[in-house]
Amino acid sequence: MIRDAAEEGFVRQLRAEAEAVKGCFATYSHQAVAFSGAVLAVMFGAMERIPLAVLAAIPAIAFLMTVARIGVFKYSTANRNYGYELHLARTLPDRGGECLPGWNQEWREVRWEEALRAWRVVQVAIFRKVYRTPQTGAKSRWLEERSLGWINSLWPWHYDFASEAENMIGEFRHAQRPGARAYPWFLPEELTRARQNALPNREADRPPSMYHAGTYLKSMLGLLVIMQLLMLIPLLLTILRFWSLRGAQPDRLPPLAFGNPWTDLLLYTVVLVILVGVIWSRALRMKRRRQILENELLSIHSCAITWQAVVTAHFRALGGERDYRHYTERLTQEAKSVANSAFEIHDWLADRRNA
């Protein structure tokens, strides 16, 4: 069945927004690299004359980290939009006007802002069921309650699979049961190679099947990390020069900030170690978020399935009379329901649609 003009216009709007946010990140990242290159050149030119000039790397590195985080947010928005378009395509009535079993044609006509309102409740509940997040960990909450939440942003091992999700994925890999009720529907790469891994002789399946989400985001985030490391070169050279000239005449040493070469050396070394640690932890954190975007719950494939759950929960919470009184409370209950059945989401959708 062909979409009507209103829906076609809406899909174009979704695509335009997705392309805009991706283009925005491309612009930001290119400008950030250019800006950091200029700061690096200035540091090399000033490090022989100005004490602490090498510490100009600190704000530049923070800026590069911020741009990398923006990139993750921008691509999350793009995947959410593309996922909604895929959701609309999958729920499009056939040529005879028949929708999915139990699916109401009206459910395809939910306004975008209204759909997003439900997404911000239901999708978050599913995400926190699948992953360990700063909001669900006891230690993370303890830090948040004591105004130390910034430490969570440096912790690299957030967003691993929650224990229940990890156990389910392990059972799926071991058992290879295609008809299982609980399965990792949110891992398109895993599902793509599942049957291939079950073959007794993998040579029988050539070329190997795979799910490829593209490498642009990976390349840009990698470039931002490389640029952060390059910003440390003047600081590293200054430390090496102090070590190589220890005991030499003061006029041969780099400019001193505190009048004592050992004090300066200690300061520079501590700063370098801290910066390397922060860059490493943030790089691991961004890598994990990128993996979730490309091959896991925030991929376009998974967002489309999540959107079905979001729209179903929205109309279930709204009720037949479209009563918005206590809508948020009812939506929260629906979100808890779908989160409890997150690994059997297709059964939950069928039960909710036919209830």
ROVEXVO-524342 format. One record per residue: residue number from 1; residue in three letters; chain; y, z negated, x of N, C-alpha, C in turn. Coordinates in steps of 0.05 Angstrom, whole numbers. Layout:
N
REC  num  residu  chaine    n.c2    n.c3    n.c1   ca.c2   ca.c3   ca.c1    c.c2    c.c3    c.c1
REC  NUM     ALA       A       Y       Z       X       Y       Z       X       Y       Z       X
...
//
This chain:
355
REC  num  residu  chaine    n.c2    n.c3    n.c1   ca.c2   ca.c3   ca.c1    c.c2    c.c3    c.c1
REC    1     MET       A     -24       0      17       0       0       0      25       0      18
REC    2     ILE       A      45      15      10      69      17      26      89      -5      19
REC    3     ARG       A     102     -16      39     122     -37      34     145     -25      18
REC    4     ASP       A     158     -43       3     182     -34     -11     206     -34       8
REC    5     ALA       A     229     -24      -1     252     -21      17     262     -48      26
REC    6     ALA       A     262     -68       9     272     -95      17     255    -107      39
REC    7     GLU       A     228    -104      37     211    -115      57     214     -99      83
REC    8     GLU       A     217     -73      82     221     -57     106     247     -66     120
REC    9     GLY       A     268     -71     105     293     -80     117     289    -107     130
REC   10     PHE       A     273    -125     117     268    -151     128     253    -149     154
REC   11     VAL       A     233    -132     155     217    -128     179     235    -118     202
REC   12     ARG       A     252     -99     195     271     -89     216     289    -112     226
REC   13     GLN       A     297    -130     209     313    -152     217     297    -171     236
REC   14     LEU       A     272    -176     229     255    -192     247     252    -179     274
REC   15     ARG       A     247    -153     275     244    -140     300     270    -140     317
REC   16     ALA       A     292    -136     303     318    -135     317     324    -163     330
REC   17     GLU       A     318    -184     315     322    -211     326     304    -216     350
REC   18     ALA       A     279    -207     347     260    -211     369     268    -196     394
REC   19     GLU       A     277    -171     391     286    -155     413     311    -167     425
REC   20     ALA       A     328    -178     408     354    -190     418     348    -214     436
REC   21     VAL       A     330    -232     427     326    -256     443     311    -249     469
REC   22     LYS       A     294    -229     469     281    -221     494     301    -208     512
REC   23     GLY       A     319    -192     501     340    -180     518     359    -201     529
REC   24     CYS       A     364    -221     513     381    -243     522     370    -257     546
REC   25     PHE       A     344    -262     546     331    -275     569     332    -257     593
REC   26     ALA       A     327    -231     589     328    -213     612     356    -213     625
REC   27     THR       A     377    -214     608     404    -214     619     409    -241     633
REC   28     TYR       A     401    -263     621     405    -289     634     391    -291     660
REC   29     SER       A     366    -282     661     350    -285     686     362    -268     708
REC   30     HIS       A     370    -243     702     382    -226     722     408    -238     733
REC   31     GLN       A     424    -248     715     450    -260     723     445    -286     739
REC   32     ALA       A     424    -301     731     418    -326     746     409    -320     774
REC   33     VAL       A     393    -299     778     384    -291     805     407    -282     821
REC   34     ALA       A     425    -266     809     448    -256     824     467    -279     832
REC   35     PHE       A     471    -298     813     488    -321     819     476    -338     841
REC   36     SER       A     450    -343     839     437    -359     860     438    -346     887
REC   37     GLY       A     435    -319     887     437    -305     912     465    -308     925
REC   38     ALA       A     485    -307     908     513    -311     918     516    -340     929
REC   39     VAL       A     505    -360     915     507    -387     925     492    -390     951
REC   40     LEU       A     469    -377     953     453    -378     978     469    -366    1001
REC   41     ALA       A     482    -344     996     499    -332    1017     522    -350    1026
REC   42     VAL       A     534    -363    1006     556    -381    1013     546    -405    1029
REC   43     MET       A     522    -416    1022     511    -438    1037     506    -430    1066
REC   44     PHE       A     495    -406    1070     490    -397    1098     516    -395    1113
REC   45     GLY       A     537    -386    1100     563    -382    1113     577    -408    1119
REC   46     ALA       A     572    -429    1102     588    -454    1104     572    -476    1118
REC   47     MET       A     546    -473    1122     531    -496    1132     538    -504    1161
REC   48     GLU       A     551    -486    1175     559    -493    1203     586    -507    1203
REC   49     ARG       A     600    -507    1181     627    -519    1181     631    -542    1161
REC   50     ILE       A     616    -542    1139     621    -561    1118     597    -579    1115
REC   51     PRO       A     600    -606    1119     578    -624    1114     569    -623    1085
REC   52     LEU       A     544    -625    1081     531    -626    1054     533    -599    1039
REC   53     ALA       A     542    -578    1053     543    -552    1039     515    -543    1030
REC   54     VAL       A     495    -551    1045     468    -543    1037     459    -556    1011
REC   55     LEU       A     472    -577    1003     465    -591     978     475    -576     953
REC   56     ALA       A     490    -554     958     497    -537     935     473    -524     922
REC   57     ALA       A     450    -526     935     425    -516     923     417    -531     899
REC   58     ILE       A     425    -557     897     416    -574     875     425    -563     848
REC   59     PRO       A     451    -559     843     459    -548     817     449    -520     812
REC   60     ALA       A     446    -504     833     436    -477     830     407    -478     821
REC   61     ILE       A     391    -495     832     363    -498     825     361    -508     796
REC   62     ALA       A     378    -528     789     378    -537     761     384    -515     742
REC   63     PHE       A     403    -498     749     411    -475     732     387    -456     729
REC   64     LEU       A     373    -450     751     350    -432     749     328    -444     732
REC   65     MET       A     324    -470     733     304    -483     716     311    -481     687
REC   66     THR       A     337    -484     682     347    -482     654     342    -454     643
REC   67     VAL       A     347    -434     659     343    -406     650     313    -402     644
REC   68     ALA       A     296    -412     661     267    -409     657     259    -422     630
REC   69     ARG       A     270    -445     625     263    -459     599     274    -443     576
REC   70     ILE       A     298    -432     579     309    -415     558     291    -391     552
REC   71     GLY       A     280    -380     574     262    -357     571     237    -364     553
REC   72     VAL       A     226    -388     558     203    -397     541     212    -399     512
REC   73     PHE       A     235    -411     507     245    -414     480     250    -387     467
REC   74     LYS       A     262    -368     482     268    -342     471     242    -327     464
REC   75     TYR       A     222    -328     481     197    -314     475     182    -328     453
REC   76     SER       A     185    -354     450     173    -368     427     185    -357     401
REC   77     THR       A     211    -353     401     224    -342     377     214    -314     372
REC   78     ALA       A     212    -297     392     203    -270     389     174    -269     378
REC   79     ASN       A     156    -285     389     129    -286     379     127    -296     351
REC   80     ARG       A     144    -316     344     144    -326     317     152    -304     297
REC   81     ASN       A     172    -288     304     180    -266     287     159    -244     285
REC   82     TYR       A     148    -236     308     127    -216     308     103    -226     292
REC   83     GLY       A      97    -252     295      75    -263     280      79    -262     250
REC   84     TYR       A     104    -266     241     109    -264     213     106    -235     203
REC   85     GLU       A     114    -216     219     109    -188     212      79    -182     210
REC   86     LEU       A      64    -193     229      35    -188     228      23    -202     203
REC   87     HIS       A      33    -226     197      25    -240     172      30    -223     147
REC   88     LEU       A      53    -211     146      60    -194     123      41    -170     122
REC   89     ALA       A      35    -158     145      17    -135     145     -11    -143     136
REC   90     ARG       A     -21    -167     144     -48    -175     137     -50    -183     107
REC   91     THR       A     -28    -191      95     -29    -200      67     -18    -177      49
REC   92     LEU       A     -14    -154      59      -4    -131      43     -26    -123      23
REC   93     PRO       A     -19    -121      -2     -39    -112     -22     -50     -85     -15
REC   94     ASP       A     -75     -80     -23     -87     -54     -18     -76     -34     -38
REC   95     ARG       A     -87     -10     -37     -76      12     -54     -80       7     -84
REC   96     GLY       A     -99     -10     -89    -103     -17    -117     -86     -41    -126
REC   97     GLY       A     -69     -51    -108     -52     -74    -115     -65    -101    -112
REC   98     GLU       A     -90    -101    -101    -104    -127     -97     -95    -141     -72
REC   99     CYS       A     -89    -167     -74     -82    -183     -51    -107    -196     -40
REC  100     LEU       A    -103    -213     -19    -125    -229      -9    -134    -247     -32
REC  101     PRO       A    -160    -255     -32    -170    -273     -53    -153    -298     -55
REC  102     GLY       A    -143    -303     -79    -127    -327     -83     -98    -325     -74
REC  103     TRP       A     -91    -302     -62     -64    -299     -51     -46    -287     -73
REC  104     ASN       A     -23    -300     -76      -4    -291     -96      16    -273     -84
REC  105     GLN       A      22    -250     -96      41    -231     -86      69    -244     -81
REC  106     GLU       A      75    -264     -98     101    -278     -95     103    -292     -68
REC  107     TRP       A      80    -300     -57      81    -314     -32      91    -297      -9
REC  108     ARG       A      91    -271     -12     101    -253       9     131    -251       7
REC  109     GLU       A     143    -262     -13     172    -257     -18     189    -282     -12
REC  110     VAL       A     177    -301       2     192    -326       9     215    -318      28
REC  111     ARG       A     238    -330      23     261    -324      40     257    -335      68
REC  112     TRP       A     270    -321      87     265    -327     115     272    -355     123
REC  113     GLU       A     296    -365     114     304    -392     122     286    -412     108
REC  114     GLU       A     277    -406      84     259    -425      70     232    -426      85
REC  115     ALA       A     223    -403      94     198    -402     109     201    -417     136
REC  116     LEU       A     224    -414     149     228    -429     174     229    -459     170
REC  117     ARG       A     240    -467     147     241    -495     141     213    -507     140
REC  118     ALA       A     194    -492     127     167    -501     126     153    -499     153
REC  119     TRP       A     159    -478     169     148    -474     195     153    -499     213
REC  120     ARG       A     177    -510     211     185    -532     229     170    -558     223
REC  121     VAL       A     156    -558     201     140    -582     194     110    -576     199
REC  122     VAL       A     101    -554     187      72    -548     188      63    -539     215
REC  123     GLN       A      78    -521     228      69    -511     254      69    -534     275
REC  124     VAL       A      89    -551     273      90    -574     292      66    -592     289
REC  125     ALA       A      57    -596     264      34    -613     260       9    -601     272
REC  126     ILE       A       6    -574     269     -17    -560     281     -16    -562     311
REC  127     PHE       A       8    -557     322      12    -557     351       4    -584     363
REC  128     ARG       A      12    -606     350       6    -632     361     -23    -640     357
REC  129     LYS       A     -36    -626     339     -65    -631     336     -81    -617     359
REC  130     VAL       A     -71    -594     367     -85    -578     388     -78    -587     416
REC  131     TYR       A     -53    -596     421     -44    -602     448     -35    -631     451
REC  132     ARG       A     -36    -640     475     -23    -665     482       6    -659     487
REC  133     THR       A      24    -673     473      53    -668     476      67    -694     484
REC  134     PRO       A      92    -691     493     107    -716     499     111    -734     475
REC  135     GLN       A     108    -723     451     113    -739     427      87    -754     418
REC  136     THR       A      64    -746     428      39    -757     419      26    -776     439
REC  137     GLY       A      34    -775     464      23    -792     484      35    -820     484
REC  138     ALA       A      19    -841     487      29    -868     487      49    -873     509
REC  139     LYS       A      43    -864     533      61    -867     556      87    -853     551
REC  140     SER       A      85    -828     540     110    -813     536     128    -826     515
REC  141     ARG       A     116    -837     494     131    -851     473     144    -876     485
REC  142     TRP       A     129    -890     503     140    -914     516     165    -907     532
REC  143     LEU       A     164    -884     546     187    -875     561     210    -868     543
REC  144     GLU       A     204    -854     521     225    -846     502     239    -870     491
REC  145     GLU       A     224    -891     484     236    -915     472     254    -930     491
REC  146     ARG       A     251    -925     517     267    -939     537     287    -920     550
REC  147     SER       A     294    -899     536     314    -880     545     306    -867     572
REC  148     LEU       A     281    -865     577     271    -852     601     256    -826     595
REC  149     GLY       A     263    -814     573     249    -790     564     252    -767     583
REC  150     TRP       A     273    -767     600     276    -745     620     253    -743     639
REC  151     ILE       A     238    -766     643     215    -765     660     193    -747     648
REC  152     ASN       A     192    -746     622     172    -729     609     176    -699     615
REC  153     SER       A     202    -692     619     208    -664     625     199    -656     653
REC  154     LEU       A     193    -675     670     184    -670     697     153    -672     699
REC  155     TRP       A     141    -684     679     112    -688     681      98    -661     676
REC  156     PRO       A      83    -651     696      72    -624     694      48    -621     676
REC  157     TRP       A      34    -643     669       8    -641     655      10    -645     625
REC  158     HIS       A      33    -643     614      35    -642     585      25    -614     575
REC  159     TYR       A      18    -613     550      10    -589     536     -18    -580     544
REC  160     ASP       A     -34    -597     556     -63    -592     558     -75    -595     530
REC  161     PHE       A     -99    -585     527    -113    -588     501    -118    -617     495
REC  162     ALA       A    -114    -625     470    -122    -651     461    -153    -654     463
REC  163     SER       A    -163    -678     465    -191    -682     470    -209    -669     448
REC  164     GLU       A    -200    -671     423    -216    -658     401    -217    -628     404
REC  165     ALA       A    -194    -616     411    -194    -587     415    -210    -579     440
REC  166     GLU       A    -208    -595     461    -224    -589     485    -254    -590     480
REC  167     ASN       A    -263    -610     464    -291    -612     457    -300    -588     441
REC  168     MET       A    -283    -580     421    -291    -558     404    -293    -532     420
REC  169     ILE       A    -274    -527     438    -274    -503     455    -298    -503     473
REC  170     GLY       A    -305    -526     484    -329    -528     501    -354    -522     486
REC  171     GLU       A    -357    -532     461    -380    -526     445    -381    -496     437
REC  172     PHE       A    -358    -484     432    -357    -456     425    -367    -439     449
REC  173     ARG       A    -357    -446     473    -365    -431     496    -395    -433     502
REC  174     HIS       A    -406    -457     496    -434    -462     503    -452    -450     482
REC  175     ALA       A    -445    -453     456    -463    -445     434    -460    -416     427
REC  176     GLN       A    -435    -405     429    -430    -377     422    -440    -371     393
REC  177     ARG       A    -430    -387     374    -438    -383     346    -416    -368     331
REC  178     PRO       A    -420    -343     326    -399    -327     313    -391    -337     286
REC  179     GLY       A    -409    -349     270    -403    -357     243    -395    -386     241
REC  180     ALA       A    -389    -400     263    -383    -428     261    -357    -433     246
REC  181     ARG       A    -356    -455     230    -332    -461     215    -309    -469     234
REC  182     ALA       A    -315    -485     253    -295    -493     273    -297    -475     297
REC  183     TYR       A    -276    -462     303    -277    -444     327    -248    -441     337
REC  184     PRO       A    -243    -433     362    -216    -431     373    -202    -406     364
REC  185     TRP       A    -194    -405     339    -180    -381     328    -154    -376     342
REC  186     PHE       A    -143    -397     355    -117    -395     368    -119    -386     398
REC  187     LEU       A    -143    -377     406    -147    -368     434    -156    -339     434
REC  188     PRO       A    -139    -320     430    -148    -292     428    -162    -282     453
REC  189     GLU       A    -154    -292     476    -168    -283     501    -196    -294     502
REC  190     GLU       A    -200    -319     493    -227    -330     492    -244    -316     472
REC  191     LEU       A    -233    -309     449    -248    -296     429    -256    -267     437
REC  192     THR       A    -238    -254     452    -243    -227     461    -267    -225     479
REC  193     ARG       A    -270    -245     497    -292    -243     516    -316    -260     508
REC  194     ALA       A    -316    -272     484    -337    -290     476    -364    -276     474
REC  195     ARG       A    -365    -254     460    -390    -240     457    -400    -227     483
REC  196     GLN       A    -381    -219     500    -388    -208     526    -402    -229     543
REC  197     ASN       A    -391    -254     542    -403    -275     558    -431    -283     548
REC  198     ALA       A    -436    -277     523    -463    -284     512    -484    -263     519
REC  199     LEU       A    -477    -240     530    -496    -220     537    -513    -229     561
REC  200     PRO       A    -539    -224     560    -557    -233     582    -550    -217     607
REC  201     ASN       A    -541    -193     604    -535    -176     627    -507    -165     623
REC  202     ARG       A    -488    -175     637    -460    -167     633    -455    -138     641
REC  203     GLU       A    -473    -128     657    -470    -100     665    -472     -81     641
REC  204     ALA       A    -484     -92     619    -487     -75     595    -461     -71     581
REC  205     ASP       A    -441     -85     588    -415     -83     574    -394     -76     594
REC  206     ARG       A    -391     -51     600    -371     -41     620    -354     -20     607
REC  207     PRO       A    -328     -20     610    -313     -40     625    -311     -66     609
REC  208     PRO       A    -306     -89     622    -305    -114     608    -282    -115     588
REC  209     SER       A    -287    -127     565    -266    -129     545    -248    -152     553
REC  210     MET       A    -222    -149     546    -203    -169     552    -179    -167     534
REC  211     TYR       A    -164    -189     532    -139    -190     516    -116    -191     536
REC  212     HIS       A     -99    -172     535     -77    -170     554     -50    -172     539
REC  213     ALA       A     -35    -193     545     -10    -199     531      14    -188     546
REC  214     GLY       A      10    -176     569      33    -166     585      40    -186     607
REC  215     THR       A      56    -176     626      62    -193     650      92    -196     654
REC  216     TYR       A     109    -186     636     138    -188     641     147    -217     644
REC  217     LEU       A     140    -233     624     149    -261     625     138    -275     650
REC  218     LYS       A     113    -270     656     102    -282     680     117    -274     705
REC  219     SER       A     124    -249     707     139    -239     730     167    -251     732
REC  220     MET       A     181    -253     710     208    -264     710     208    -294     716
REC  221     LEU       A     189    -309     705     188    -337     711     180    -341     740
REC  222     GLY       A     162    -324     750     155    -326     778     178    -320     797
REC  223     LEU       A     195    -300     789     218    -294     805     238    -317     806
REC  224     LEU       A     241    -331     783     260    -354     782     249    -377     800
REC  225     VAL       A     223    -380     801     212    -401     818     216    -394     848
REC  226     ILE       A     211    -368     854     215    -359     882     244    -363     890
REC  227     MET       A     263    -357     872     291    -361     878     298    -390     883
REC  228     GLN       A     285    -408     867     289    -437     872     280    -445     900
REC  229     LEU       A     258    -435     909     248    -441     935     266    -430     957
REC  230     LEU       A     276    -406     952     294    -394     972     319    -411     976
REC  231     MET       A     328    -424     954     352    -440     956     348    -464     975
REC  232     LEU       A     324    -470     981     318    -493     999     319    -485    1029
REC  233     ILE       A     321    -459    1035     320    -450    1063     343    -462    1080
REC  234     PRO       A     368    -462    1071     389    -474    1088     384    -504    1093
REC  235     LEU       A     374    -518    1073     369    -546    1076     346    -550    1096
REC  236     LEU       A     325    -534    1095     303    -535    1113     312    -529    1142
REC  237     LEU       A     328    -508    1145     338    -501    1171     355    -523    1184
REC  238     THR       A     371    -536    1167     387    -558    1177     369    -581    1187
REC  239     ILE       A     348    -588    1172     330    -609    1181     316    -601    1207
REC  240     LEU       A     307    -576    1209     294    -567    1234     313    -568    1257
REC  241     ARG       A     338    -561    1252     357    -562    1274     362    -590    1284
REC  242     PHE       A     364    -609    1265     367    -637    1273     344    -646    1291
REC  243     TRP       A     319    -639    1283     296    -647    1298     296    -633    1326
REC  244     SER       A     303    -608    1327     301    -594    1352     323    -603    1371
REC  245     LEU       A     346    -613    1361     368    -621    1378     372    -651    1380
REC  246     ARG       A     351    -666    1371     354    -696    1373     358    -704    1402
REC  247     GLY       A     377    -721    1406     384    -730    1433     403    -712    1448
REC  248     ALA       A     411    -689    1435     430    -671    1448     459    -680    1444
REC  249     GLN       A     478    -666    1456     506    -673    1453     515    -669    1424
REC  250     PRO       A     533    -686    1413     541    -685    1385     553    -658    1378
REC  251     ASP       A     566    -643    1397     578    -618    1390     557    -596    1385
REC  252     ARG       A     532    -601    1391     512    -581    1386     497    -586    1359
REC  253     LEU       A     502    -609    1347     489    -616    1322     503    -603    1299
REC  254     PRO       A     489    -599    1276     503    -590    1252     524    -609    1243
REC  255     PRO       A     543    -601    1226     564    -620    1218     553    -644    1204
REC  256     LEU       A     563    -668    1212     552    -693    1202     568    -702    1178
REC  257     ALA       A     553    -711    1157     566    -721    1133     572    -751    1135
REC  258     PHE       A     555    -765    1150     557    -794    1151     562    -804    1180
REC  259     GLY       A     567    -786    1198     573    -794    1225     550    -802    1242
REC  260     ASN       A     526    -803    1231     502    -811    1245     481    -789    1240
REC  261     PRO       A     471    -776    1261     451    -754    1256     426    -764    1243
REC  262     TRP       A     417    -789    1248     392    -799    1236     396    -804    1206
REC  263     THR       A     420    -813    1199     426    -818    1171     426    -791    1156
REC  264     ASP       A     439    -771    1168     439    -745    1155     411    -733    1153
REC  265     LEU       A     396    -736    1175     369    -725    1174     352    -738    1152
REC  266     LEU       A     354    -765    1150     340    -779    1129     348    -769    1101
REC  267     LEU       A     374    -767    1096     384    -757    1071     373    -730    1064
REC  268     TYR       A     376    -711    1083     367    -684    1078     337    -682    1073
REC  269     THR       A     322    -698    1088     293    -698    1085     284    -708    1057
REC  270     VAL       A     297    -731    1049     290    -742    1023     297    -722    1001
REC  271     VAL       A     321    -709    1003     329    -690     982     310    -666     982
REC  272     LEU       A     301    -657    1005     283    -634    1006     256    -641     993
REC  273     VAL       A     245    -664     999     220    -673     988     222    -675     957
REC  274     ILE       A     244    -687     948     247    -690     919     250    -663     905
REC  275     LEU       A     265    -645     917     269    -618     905     243    -602     904
REC  276     VAL       A     228    -604     925     202    -590     926     184    -601     904
REC  277     GLY       A     183    -627     901     167    -640     880     176    -632     852
REC  278     VAL       A     202    -631     847     212    -624     821     206    -594     815
REC  279     ILE       A     211    -577     835     205    -548     831     176    -544     825
REC  280     TRP       A     158    -557     840     130    -555     835     122    -564     807
REC  281     SER       A     132    -587     799     124    -598     773     134    -580     750
REC  282     ARG       A     159    -571     753     170    -554     732     156    -526     731
REC  283     ALA       A     148    -516     755     134    -491     755     108    -493     741
REC  284     LEU       A      93    -515     745      68    -519     731      73    -522     701
REC  285     ARG       A      94    -536     694     101    -539     665     107    -512     652
REC  286     MET       A     123    -496     665     130    -470     654     106    -451     653
REC  287     LYS       A      88    -453     673      64    -437     673      47    -444     648
REC  288     ARG       A      45    -469     643      28    -477     620      41    -468     594
REC  289     ARG       A      67    -471     591      80    -461     567      78    -431     564
REC  290     ARG       A      79    -417     586      75    -388     585      47    -380     576
REC  291     GLN       A      27    -395     586       0    -389     577      -4    -394     547
REC  292     ILE       A       9    -414     536       8    -419     508      21    -397     492
REC  293     LEU       A      43    -386     503      57    -364     491      41    -338     491
REC  294     GLU       A      27    -333     513      14    -307     517     -14    -307     504
REC  295     ASN       A     -29    -329     507     -57    -328     501     -67    -351     483
REC  296     GLU       A     -49    -366     472     -58    -389     457     -43    -392     430
REC  297     LEU       A     -36    -416     422     -26    -421     395       1    -408     389
REC  298     LEU       A      17    -402     409      43    -389     404      42    -359     409
REC  299     SER       A      18    -348     413      16    -319     415      21    -306     387
REC  300     ILE       A      26    -280     387      31    -266     362       7    -268     343
REC  301     HIS       A     -17    -265     354     -41    -267     339     -43    -294     325
REC  302     SER       A     -39    -315     340     -42    -342     328     -19    -349     309
REC  303     CYS       A       5    -339     316      28    -344     298      23    -332     270
REC  304     ALA       A      10    -309     269       5    -296     244     -13    -313     226
REC  305     ILE       A     -33    -325     238     -51    -342     223     -37    -368     215
REC  306     THR       A     -21    -378     234      -6    -402     227      14    -398     204
REC  307     TRP       A      26    -373     204      45    -367     182      31    -368     155
REC  308     GLN       A       6    -359     154      -9    -361     128     -11    -389     119
REC  309     ALA       A     -17    -407     138     -19    -436     132       8    -447     123
REC  310     VAL       A      29    -438     137      56    -448     131      64    -440     103
REC  311     VAL       A      61    -414      96      69    -404      70      52    -417      48
REC  312     THR       A      26    -420      53       9    -433      33      17    -462      29
REC  313     ALA       A      23    -476      50      31    -504      48      58    -506      33
REC  314     HIS       A      76    -487      39     102    -487      26     100    -485      -4
REC  315     PHE       A      84    -465     -14      82    -462     -43      65    -483     -56
REC  316     ARG       A      46    -494     -41      32    -517     -52      50    -541     -55
REC  317     ALA       A      68    -545     -36      87    -568     -37     108    -563     -59
REC  318     LEU       A     115    -538     -62     136    -531     -81     127    -534    -110
REC  319     GLY       A     102    -527    -115      91    -530    -142      99    -506    -159
REC  320     GLY       A      86    -504    -182      91    -482    -200     119    -482    -212
REC  321     GLU       A     131    -506    -214     157    -508    -226     180    -505    -206
REC  322     ARG       A     174    -499    -181     194    -497    -160     213    -522    -160
REC  323     ASP       A     200    -544    -158     215    -570    -159     219    -579    -130
REC  324     TYR       A     245    -580    -121     251    -587     -93     255    -617     -90
REC  325     ARG       A     253    -632    -112     254    -661    -109     229    -671     -95
REC  326     HIS       A     233    -686     -73     211    -696     -57     194    -673     -45
REC  327     TYR       A     206    -650     -42     192    -627     -29     184    -634      -1
REC  328     THR       A     202    -647      15     195    -652      43     171    -671      45
REC  329     GLU       A     170    -691      28     147    -709      29     121    -694      22
REC  330     ARG       A     122    -677       2      98    -663      -5      90    -643      17
REC  331     LEU       A     110    -630      29     104    -612      51      92    -626      75
REC  332     THR       A     102    -650      80      90    -666     102      61    -673      97
REC  333     GLN       A      54    -678      72      26    -683      65       9    -658      69
REC  334     GLU       A      20    -635      61       5    -611      66       2    -605      96
REC  335     ALA       A      23    -612     111      21    -608     140       0    -625     152
REC  336     LYS       A      -2    -650     143     -23    -668     153     -51    -657     145
REC  337     SER       A     -52    -646     122     -78    -635     112     -87    -612     130
REC  338     VAL       A     -69    -593     135     -77    -570     152     -82    -578     180
REC  339     ALA       A     -67    -598     190     -72    -608     218    -100    -621     220
REC  340     ASN       A    -108    -635     199    -134    -648     200    -157    -627     199
REC  341     SER       A    -150    -603     189    -170    -581     188    -161    -558     207
REC  342     ALA       A    -147    -565     228    -135    -544     245    -156    -526     257
REC  343     PHE       A    -180    -536     263    -200    -519     276    -217    -504     256
REC  344     GLU       A    -213    -510     230    -227    -496     208    -205    -485     189
REC  345     ILE       A    -185    -473     201    -161    -466     185    -167    -445     164
REC  346     HIS       A    -185    -427     169    -191    -407     149    -204    -419     124
REC  347     ASP       A    -221    -439     128    -232    -453     105    -211    -468      90
REC  348     TRP       A    -193    -480     105    -170    -495      92    -154    -475      75
REC  349     LEU       A    -148    -452      86    -132    -432      71    -146    -423      46
REC  350     ALA       A    -172    -418      48    -187    -410      24    -187    -432       3
REC  351     ASP       A    -192    -456      11    -192    -479      -8    -165    -483     -21
REC  352     ARG       A    -143    -481      -5    -117    -486     -16    -108    -463     -35
REC  353     ARG       A    -115    -438     -28    -107    -416     -44    -122    -416     -71
REC  354     ASN       A    -147    -425     -71    -163    -424     -95    -162    -449    -111
REC  355     ALA       A    -148    -470    -101    -147    -495    -115    -131    -493    -141
//
